[in-house]
Amino acid sequence: MRFRRFLYAFLCLLPLAAGLSPAAAQQDGGRKRQQKASLLYLEGVKRQNLGTLREAARLYEAAIRQVPEHAAAYYRLSGIARMIDDPTASLRYARRAYELDTACRDYADNYARMLTVTGDYKAADSLFSMLLERDPSDFETMSLLALLKLETGLPAEALALIDTAEIRGGIRPPMVDIKRQALIRTERYAEAFDYMSEVCMQMPGEAGFRIQLAELAAALRRDSVAVANYRAAIELDSAGLAPRMALAEYYRIKGMWPEYPEALVPVFAHADFPAKAKKEYFDTYVRTYPEVYRRYFVQMVRLADAVLQAAPDDPDAREFYAGHLIYSGQFDLAHKYLTSQIGEGNAPLKFYRDVIEMAQFREQPDTVAEYIRLARQRFPRDPELGMTILFTQFQAGDTLAAVATAREVIRRSENDSITSSAYGFCGDMAHLRGDDKAAFRYYRQALKLTPDSPVVLNNFAYYLSEKGRDLEKALEMSARANELDPQNATYLDTQAWVLYRLGRYEEAQTLMRQALVLDTSNSAELLLHYGDILYGLGKTFMAKTYWQRALEAGADGRAIEERLRSLEK
């Protein structure tokens, strides 16, 4: 009886369940997936706004698993990939979002931008053009398309787009630079100048436009107009670095001294210009100027003071200031500054090395010994300090101790450049004591670590030339050293000497002439070599002249006498 009642109830319910068709059930499941995808997507947006991009990306991917046609999630994933600098993934997501909804302007715009970033300019041009057809008043798209035209070598088309935009809405700041560049690339410099003059009249408070006008004036040799606009830019942006740097660069390019270093003082005093970048700039453009410290000592002092005052605790600023004192020959001040920094306990190894090298130069062995001791206490296993110590030992005549230190550096150093230098030094010492086998082995080890070390290449080549072996290999190495470090008198001398040993006297003479012009030390060895080369060419009178000059410069008297006797035969 109980079973019959259960069966009856089941049969009564059966039509209700059967009444839910498969299509309706699928639709219901689709709604649930859509709702879940929406919740996941909204949570992803929340996480993205909080900056947790990885979590946001996982939520967007989960939304796509629920609804594979979720265009908004693909769009958001494209943005995240762009933020983390993965343009390939960003393009893939952008393409999918656009394919799912071609009518959405944001998806099309993002896809066009990513096509541009990844270098598919033709497809990007087509997409931007389509967006512009949909909305001819979309100035942002017009600006992007104009920039794309400019960068793909179509400046005339870029100008046409911007002219259309300006007719409709006047001069627009985002388009000014594009139009200026387009006019310059079509060599319409006067028009570019007139255009920027009009821009500055309409937007008198924009320092950047003043700088661009000044640059055009400088190119057109309207120097007074250029300087006036650079100064106007500085007044408009009194705290900015860009206008001050622009004026300094103007003076540098024009070769105007002392205006150039004077203009650099506020640049070097600016906190937005990192001390390391200041040092690199100074070494590249200022210190290379002939006799800069003698001619413009006051300006150099002001520059160094500005760097230190802008960042007194910055290690690069302190190193710049110390270097200035040394370069300018203010050794007492340099010693005082460096030793005070060392005494405070926060000095880098370079400060110890500078004190040691200055003391060597000034022949103060006690100071050398003291600061080597202090440096060893602070940097007990530093291979760079080891190199300083070994050269100190070598200059003091203690070659055995120097070689022992070099071997210690080789054991401890993890820096290939330093290890290579130590091997090279051991090679030089082996060469001096006549241990050819060891010299060859050490040089080979040095080049294995740093195949493009000009010092090792040069020394190994010279060693081979002295031994008269592997001269073609020696020529190859010496030529490479000169490629790596051109205008080096010592390296030119080596290559010339190898050519001499190969019997290629005329080529040797050409290179040796260059070496003698570049040599500022009146090297006895270079003079002696040139005399030998001239003798090889049969120019005995000139050979004798240069041998005598070599003798006066300190060459070995017996070697000179042997050469002079050969002339009497």
C-alpha positions in Angstrom: 0.0 0.0 0.0 2.8 2.3 0.9 4.6 1.5 -2.4 1.5 2.4 -4.4 1.2 5.8 -2.7 4.9 6.5 -3.5 4.5 5.5 -7.1 1.4 7.7 -7.5 3.3 10.7 -6.1 6.2 10.1 -8.5 3.9 9.8 -11.5 2.1 13.0 -10.5 5.4 14.9 -10.4 6.8 13.4 -13.6 4.9 15.7 -15.9 6.2 18.8 -14.1 9.9 17.7 -14.6 9.3 16.6 -18.1 7.7 20.0 -18.9 11.2 21.7 -18.7 12.4 21.2 -22.3 16.1 20.6 -23.2 16.3 24.1 -24.9 14.8 25.8 -21.8 17.3 23.9 -19.5 20.2 25.0 -21.8 18.9 28.6 -21.7 18.7 28.5 -18.0 22.3 27.1 -17.8 23.4 29.9 -20.1 21.9 32.5 -17.9 23.7 31.1 -14.9 27.0 31.1 -16.7 26.4 34.6 -17.9 25.6 35.8 -14.4 28.7 34.0 -13.0 30.9 35.5 -15.8 29.5 39.0 -14.9 30.3 38.6 -11.3 33.8 37.3 -12.1 34.4 40.2 -14.5 33.2 42.9 -12.0 35.4 41.4 -9.3 38.3 41.5 -11.8 37.6 45.2 -12.5 37.7 45.8 -8.7 41.0 44.0 -8.3 42.5 45.8 -11.3 41.5 49.2 -9.8 43.3 48.1 -6.6 46.4 47.3 -8.7 46.4 43.6 -8.2 46.8 42.8 -11.9 47.6 39.1 -11.6 44.5 38.4 -9.6 42.4 40.5 -12.0 43.8 38.6 -15.0 42.8 35.3 -13.4 39.3 36.5 -12.8 38.9 37.7 -16.4 40.2 34.4 -17.7 37.7 32.6 -15.4 34.9 34.8 -16.9 36.0 33.8 -20.4 35.8 30.1 -19.4 32.2 30.7 -18.4 31.4 32.8 -21.5 34.0 32.4 -24.3 32.5 35.4 -26.1 33.1 37.8 -23.2 34.6 40.7 -25.3 35.0 43.0 -22.3 37.2 40.5 -20.5 39.5 40.1 -23.5 39.7 43.9 -23.7 40.7 44.2 -20.0 43.3 41.4 -20.5 44.8 43.3 -23.4 45.2 46.4 -21.1 46.9 44.3 -18.4 49.3 42.7 -20.9 50.1 46.2 -22.2 50.8 47.4 -18.6 53.2 44.5 -17.9 55.0 45.1 -21.3 53.8 42.0 -23.1 52.7 43.5 -26.5 52.2 40.2 -28.2 49.7 39.0 -25.6 48.1 42.4 -25.6 47.6 42.3 -29.4 46.1 38.8 -29.2 43.5 39.8 -26.6 42.8 43.1 -28.4 42.2 41.2 -31.7 39.8 38.8 -30.0 37.8 41.6 -28.3 37.4 43.4 -31.6 36.4 40.3 -33.5 33.7 39.6 -30.9 32.3 43.2 -31.2 33.5 45.1 -34.2 31.0 47.9 -33.5 32.6 48.9 -30.2 34.8 52.0 -30.7 37.0 51.2 -27.6 37.8 47.7 -28.8 38.7 48.9 -32.3 40.8 51.8 -31.0 42.7 49.5 -28.6 43.3 46.9 -31.4 44.5 49.7 -33.7 46.9 51.0 -31.1 48.3 47.5 -30.4 48.8 46.9 -34.2 50.8 50.1 -34.2 52.9 49.0 -31.2 53.7 45.7 -32.7 54.6 47.2 -36.1 51.6 46.3 -38.3 51.2 49.8 -39.5 49.2 49.0 -42.6 46.5 47.2 -40.6 46.6 50.0 -38.0 46.2 52.7 -40.6 43.2 50.9 -42.1 41.5 50.5 -38.7 42.1 54.1 -37.6 40.8 55.3 -41.0 37.6 53.3 -40.4 37.1 54.8 -37.0 37.6 58.3 -38.5 35.0 57.5 -41.2 32.6 56.6 -38.4 33.2 59.8 -36.6 35.0 62.6 -38.6 35.0 64.8 -35.5 37.1 62.3 -33.5 40.2 64.5 -33.0 42.0 61.9 -30.9 41.8 59.3 -33.7 42.8 62.0 -36.2 45.9 62.8 -34.1 46.8 59.1 -33.8 46.4 58.5 -37.6 48.4 61.6 -38.4 51.2 60.4 -36.1 51.1 57.0 -37.8 51.3 58.6 -41.2 54.3 60.7 -40.1 56.2 57.7 -38.7 55.5 55.6 -41.8 57.1 58.2 -44.1 53.9 60.0 -45.2 54.4 63.5 -43.7 52.2 65.2 -46.4 49.2 63.0 -45.5 49.9 63.7 -41.8 49.8 67.5 -42.6 46.5 67.1 -44.5 44.9 65.4 -41.5 46.1 68.1 -39.1 45.1 70.9 -41.3 41.6 69.4 -41.5 41.5 69.2 -37.7 42.7 72.8 -37.3 40.1 74.1 -39.7 37.4 72.4 -37.7 38.6 73.0 -34.2 41.6 75.4 -34.2 45.2 74.6 -33.1 45.1 71.6 -30.8 48.1 71.0 -28.4 48.4 67.2 -29.0 48.8 67.8 -32.8 51.3 70.7 -32.6 54.4 68.6 -32.4 53.2 66.2 -35.2 52.6 69.1 -37.5 56.0 70.7 -36.6 57.8 67.5 -37.3 55.9 67.0 -40.6 56.9 70.5 -41.8 60.5 69.8 -40.9 60.5 66.4 -42.6 59.2 68.1 -45.8 62.0 70.7 -45.4 59.5 73.5 -44.9 61.6 75.1 -42.1 60.3 78.7 -42.5 56.7 77.5 -42.4 57.5 75.4 -39.3 59.0 78.6 -37.6 55.9 80.7 -38.6 53.6 77.9 -37.3 55.3 77.6 -34.0 55.3 81.4 -33.7 51.5 81.3 -34.1 51.2 78.5 -31.6 53.2 80.5 -29.0 51.0 83.5 -29.6 47.8 81.5 -29.0 49.3 79.5 -26.1 51.8 81.9 -24.5 52.1 79.8 -21.3 53.5 76.6 -22.8 57.2 76.4 -22.1 57.6 73.3 -24.3 56.3 75.2 -27.4 58.8 78.0 -26.7 61.6 75.5 -26.7 60.5 74.1 -30.0 60.3 77.6 -31.5 63.8 78.4 -30.1 65.2 75.2 -31.8 63.7 76.2 -35.1 65.1 79.7 -34.8 68.5 78.3 -34.0 68.3 76.1 -37.1 67.4 79.1 -39.2 70.4 81.0 -37.6 68.1 83.5 -35.9 70.2 83.3 -32.8 68.8 86.3 -30.9 65.3 84.9 -31.4 66.5 81.5 -30.3 68.1 82.8 -27.0 65.1 85.0 -26.3 62.7 82.0 -26.6 64.9 79.7 -24.5 64.9 82.4 -21.8 61.2 82.8 -22.1 60.8 79.1 -21.6 62.9 79.2 -18.5 60.7 82.1 -17.1 57.6 80.1 -17.8 58.9 76.9 -16.2 61.1 78.4 -13.5 61.5 75.1 -11.7 61.9 72.9 -14.8 65.0 71.1 -16.0 64.0 70.9 -19.7 64.3 74.6 -20.7 67.6 75.0 -18.9 69.1 71.9 -20.6 67.8 73.2 -23.9 69.6 76.5 -23.5 72.8 74.7 -22.5 72.6 72.4 -25.4 72.1 75.3 -27.7 75.4 76.9 -26.5 77.2 73.5 -26.7 76.1 72.9 -30.3 77.1 76.5 -31.2 80.5 76.0 -29.5 79.9 79.1 -27.3 82.2 79.2 -24.3 82.0 80.2 -21.5 78.3 80.6 -22.1 77.9 76.8 -22.3 79.4 75.9 -18.9 77.6 79.0 -17.4 74.3 77.7 -18.7 75.1 74.2 -17.3 75.4 75.4 -13.7 71.6 75.5 -13.0 71.3 72.3 -15.0 73.8 70.5 -12.7 72.1 72.1 -9.7 68.8 70.5 -10.6 67.6 67.6 -8.5 65.8 66.0 -11.4 69.0 65.4 -13.2 70.6 62.3 -11.5 74.2 62.7 -10.3 75.3 59.6 -12.3 73.8 61.1 -15.5 75.6 64.5 -14.8 78.9 62.7 -14.5 78.4 60.9 -17.8 77.3 64.1 -19.5 80.3 66.0 -18.1 82.8 63.3 -19.2 81.3 63.2 -22.7 80.8 66.9 -23.5 82.7 69.1 -21.0 85.9 67.3 -19.8 86.9 66.4 -23.4 87.1 70.1 -24.3 90.8 71.1 -24.8 92.3 72.5 -21.6 88.9 73.0 -20.1 90.2 73.3 -16.5 92.8 75.8 -17.4 90.5 78.0 -19.5 87.3 77.7 -17.5 88.4 76.8 -14.0 85.8 79.0 -12.3 82.9 77.5 -14.2 84.3 74.0 -13.5 84.3 74.8 -9.8 80.7 76.0 -9.9 79.6 72.9 -11.8 81.2 70.6 -9.2 79.7 72.6 -6.3 76.3 72.5 -7.9 76.4 68.7 -8.3 77.4 68.1 -4.6 74.9 70.7 -3.2 72.0 69.1 -5.2 72.6 65.7 -3.7 75.2 65.8 -0.9 74.5 62.2 0.2 74.5 60.7 -3.3 77.6 58.5 -3.9 77.7 59.5 -7.5 77.6 63.2 -6.6 80.5 62.7 -4.1 82.5 60.8 -6.7 81.9 63.5 -9.2 83.1 66.2 -6.8 86.2 64.2 -5.8 87.0 63.6 -9.5 86.7 67.3 -10.1 89.3 68.1 -7.4 91.7 65.6 -8.8 91.2 66.6 -12.5 91.7 70.2 -11.6 95.0 69.5 -9.8 93.7 70.5 -6.4 95.5 67.6 -4.8 95.5 68.9 -1.2 91.8 69.6 -1.3 91.2 66.3 -3.0 93.2 64.5 -0.3 91.4 66.3 2.5 87.9 65.6 1.0 88.6 61.9 0.3 90.2 61.2 3.6 87.4 62.9 5.5 84.9 60.7 3.6 87.0 57.6 4.4 87.1 58.7 8.1 83.3 58.9 8.2 83.2 55.2 7.2 80.9 55.4 4.2 83.5 55.9 1.4 83.5 53.6 -1.7 86.6 51.7 -2.6 87.4 54.2 -5.4 88.1 56.9 -2.8 90.7 54.7 -1.1 92.2 54.0 -4.6 92.3 57.7 -5.4 94.1 58.5 -2.2 96.6 55.7 -2.9 97.2 56.8 -6.5 97.7 60.4 -5.5 100.1 59.4 -2.8 102.1 57.4 -5.3 102.2 60.3 -7.7 103.4 62.6 -5.0 105.9 60.0 -3.8 104.4 59.5 -0.3 105.0 55.8 0.5 103.8 56.1 4.1 100.4 57.4 2.9 100.3 54.6 0.3 100.9 52.0 2.9 98.4 53.4 5.4 95.5 53.6 3.0 96.2 50.2 1.6 96.0 48.9 5.1 92.7 50.8 5.7 91.3 49.6 2.4 92.2 46.0 3.2 90.3 46.3 6.5 87.2 47.7 4.8 87.4 45.5 1.6 89.4 42.5 2.6 88.7 40.3 -0.4 87.9 42.8 -3.1 89.7 41.9 -6.4 89.5 45.5 -7.6 91.6 46.6 -4.5 93.9 43.7 -5.3 94.6 45.2 -8.7 95.4 48.6 -7.1 97.8 46.9 -4.7 99.6 44.9 -7.4 100.2 48.0 -9.5 101.5 49.8 -6.4 103.8 46.9 -5.7 105.0 46.9 -9.3 105.7 50.6 -9.3 107.7 50.2 -6.1 109.8 47.6 -7.9 108.5 44.6 -6.0 107.5 42.4 -9.0 107.4 39.2 -7.0 104.9 40.6 -4.6 102.9 42.1 -7.5 102.7 38.7 -9.3 101.6 37.0 -6.0 98.9 39.6 -5.6 97.8 39.0 -9.2 97.5 35.3 -8.6 95.4 36.0 -5.5 93.1 38.2 -7.6 92.7 35.4 -10.1 91.7 33.0 -7.4 89.2 35.3 -5.8 87.7 37.4 -8.6 84.4 36.5 -10.1 84.6 39.5 -12.5 85.9 38.4 -15.9 87.3 41.8 -16.7 89.4 42.0 -13.5 90.5 38.4 -13.8 91.6 39.0 -17.4 93.6 42.1 -16.3 95.3 40.0 -13.6 96.2 37.3 -16.2 97.4 40.0 -18.6 99.7 41.4 -15.9 101.1 38.0 -15.2 101.8 37.6 -18.9 103.6 41.0 -19.0 105.7 39.9 -16.0 106.5 36.5 -17.5 107.5 38.3 -20.7 109.9 40.6 -18.8 111.6 37.7 -17.0 111.9 35.8 -20.3 109.5 33.0 -19.4 107.9 32.7 -22.9 105.9 29.6 -22.2 104.2 31.2 -19.1 103.7 34.5 -20.9 101.9 32.8 -23.8 99.7 30.8 -21.4 98.7 33.9 -19.3 97.9 36.0 -22.4 95.8 33.2 -23.8 93.9 32.9 -20.5 93.3 36.7 -20.5 91.9 36.7 -24.0 89.7 33.7 -23.3 87.9 35.8 -20.6 87.8 39.1 -22.5 88.5 38.6 -26.2 88.0 42.3 -26.8 90.3 43.7 -24.1 92.4 46.3 -26.0 95.1 46.2 -23.3 95.6 42.4 -23.5 95.3 42.3 -27.3 98.0 45.0 -27.6 100.4 43.5 -25.0 100.0 40.0 -26.5 100.6 41.3 -30.0 103.7 43.2 -28.9 105.0 40.2 -27.1 104.6 38.1 -30.3 106.3 40.8 -32.4 109.3 40.8 -30.0 109.6 37.1 -30.3 109.0 37.1 -34.0 106.3 34.4 -33.9 102.7 34.3 -35.2 103.2 37.8 -36.7 100.0 37.6 -38.7 98.1 36.7 -35.6 99.9 39.6 -33.8 98.8 42.0 -36.6 95.2 40.9 -36.3 95.2 41.4 -32.5 96.9 44.8 -32.7 94.5 46.0 -35.4 91.6 44.9 -33.2 93.0 46.8 -30.3 93.1 50.0 -32.4 89.5 49.4 -33.5 88.4 49.1 -29.9 90.5 52.1 -28.7 91.4 54.4 -31.6 93.7 57.4 -31.2 95.9 55.5 -28.7 99.6 56.1 -29.4 100.8 52.9 -27.7 98.4 50.7 -29.7 99.3 52.4 -32.9 103.0 51.9 -32.1 102.4 48.1 -31.6 100.6 47.7 -34.9 103.3 49.7 -36.7 106.0 47.5 -35.0 104.3 44.3 -36.1 104.1 45.6 -39.6 107.8 46.5 -39.4 108.6 42.9 -38.3 106.6 41.7 -41.3 108.7 43.9 -43.6 105.8 46.1 -44.5 107.8 49.3 -43.8 105.6 51.9 -45.6 102.5 50.8 -43.8 104.4 50.8 -40.6 105.6 54.4 -41.3 102.1 55.7 -41.8 100.9 54.3 -38.5 104.0 55.4 -36.6 103.5 58.9 -37.8 100.0 58.9 -36.3 101.3 57.5 -33.1 104.0 60.2 -32.8 101.4 62.9 -33.4 99.1 61.5 -30.6 102.0 60.8 -28.2 102.2 63.5 -25.5 104.9 61.8 -23.4 107.8 62.1 -25.9 108.1 58.3 -25.6 111.7 57.1 -26.2 110.4 53.7 -27.4 108.1 55.3 -30.1 111.0 57.5 -31.3 113.3 54.4 -31.4 110.8 52.4 -33.3 110.3 55.1 -35.9 114.0 55.4 -36.4 114.1 51.6 -37.1 111.3 51.9 -39.6 113.0 54.8 -41.4 116.2 52.7 -41.5 114.2 49.9 -43.1 113.0 52.3 -45.7 116.6 53.3 -46.5 116.1 56.8 -45.0 119.3 56.7 -43.0 119.6 60.4 -42.2 116.1 60.6 -40.8 116.7 57.3 -39.0 119.8 58.7 -37.3 117.8 61.9 -36.3 115.1 59.9 -34.6 117.5 57.5 -32.9 119.3 60.6 -31.4 116.0 62.0 -30.3 115.2 58.6 -28.6 118.5 58.8 -26.8 117.7 62.3 -25.5 114.2 61.0 -24.4 115.9 58.2 -22.3 116.4 55.2 -24.6 119.1 52.7 -23.8 122.4 54.2 -24.9 123.9 50.8 -25.9 121.0 50.1 -28.2 121.4 53.5 -29.9 125.1 53.1 -30.3 124.6 49.7 -32.0 122.2 51.3 -34.5 124.5 54.3 -35.1 127.5 51.9 -35.8 125.4 50.1 -38.4 125.2 53.4 -40.3 129.0 53.5 -40.5 129.3 50.1 -42.2 
